[in-house]
Amino acid sequence: MADEFYRKFGDKCRLRREALREADLERCRLEAHALAGEAGLLDLAGISALASSIERLAGHGLEAGEAEDAVLDRVRGLLDRLLVSAIRAAEAGDEGGEAST
């Protein structure tokens, strides 16, 4: 099911934003999936919502005339912020667990 989701997401991205390189789209999909899966924060619906947000972010940037590299930097920045948030949440959970023992 996840493979089908990523195939459809990739197809949309290629059709709507030919300016983005496929390697970068694939990396963004993999990073989003890894972030969601490893942090245990999102189910498939959550991953789908995250992917849609990334797609909108990239689409709006390109439509506004941003350079491809600038759009990719914004997408990577979004993933970085999400990862930092997930790490902080995990650390806060660990500290809470240690304090209660």
C-alpha positions in Angstrom: 0.0 0.0 0.0 2.8 2.4 0.8 4.5 1.6 -2.5 1.3 2.5 -4.3 1.1 5.7 -2.4 4.7 6.7 -3.2 4.1 5.8 -6.9 1.1 8.0 -7.1 2.8 10.8 -5.2 5.9 10.5 -7.5 3.7 10.6 -10.6 1.9 13.7 -9.5 5.2 15.4 -8.7 6.7 14.6 -12.1 3.6 15.7 -14.0 3.0 18.9 -12.1 6.6 20.0 -11.4 9.0 18.8 -14.2 11.6 21.3 -12.9 12.3 19.2 -9.8 14.9 16.5 -10.2 13.7 13.0 -9.6 16.5 12.2 -7.3 15.5 15.1 -5.0 11.9 14.0 -5.0 12.8 10.5 -4.1 15.1 11.7 -1.3 12.2 13.9 0.0 9.8 11.0 -0.1 12.3 8.7 1.7 13.1 11.3 4.3 9.4 11.9 5.0 8.8 8.2 5.3 11.8 7.7 7.5 10.9 10.6 9.8 7.3 9.3 10.2 8.3 5.6 10.6 11.3 5.9 12.8 9.7 8.5 15.1 6.5 6.5 15.2 4.6 9.7 14.8 2.5 9.0 11.7 0.4 6.3 10.2 -0.1 6.0 6.5 -2.8 8.7 6.5 -0.3 11.0 8.3 2.4 10.2 5.9 0.0 11.0 3.1 -0.8 14.4 4.7 2.9 15.1 5.1 3.6 14.2 1.5 0.7 16.5 0.3 2.2 19.3 2.4 5.6 18.8 0.8 4.0 18.7 -2.7 2.0 22.0 -2.0 5.2 23.7 -0.7 7.2 22.7 -3.8 4.3 23.6 -6.1 3.6 27.0 -4.7 7.3 27.9 -4.8 7.7 26.9 -8.4 4.5 28.6 -9.4 5.8 31.8 -7.7 8.9 31.6 -9.8 11.4 30.4 -7.2 14.4 28.7 -8.5 14.5 24.9 -8.2 17.3 24.9 -5.7 15.4 27.4 -3.5 12.3 25.2 -3.5 14.3 22.1 -2.6 16.0 24.0 0.2 12.6 24.9 1.6 11.4 21.3 1.4 14.6 20.1 3.1 14.1 22.8 5.8 10.6 21.5 6.5 11.9 17.9 6.9 14.7 19.1 9.1 12.3 21.0 11.4 10.0 18.0 11.6 13.0 15.8 12.5 14.2 18.1 15.2 10.7 18.3 16.6 10.4 14.5 16.6 13.8 14.2 18.4 12.9 16.7 21.0 9.5 15.0 21.6 11.3 11.6 22.0 13.9 13.1 24.4 11.2 14.7 26.5 9.4 11.4 26.6 12.5 9.6 27.7 13.2 12.2 30.4 9.7 11.9 31.7 10.0 8.2 31.9 13.3 8.4 33.8 11.9 10.8 36.3 9.0 8.5 37.2 11.2 5.5 38.0 
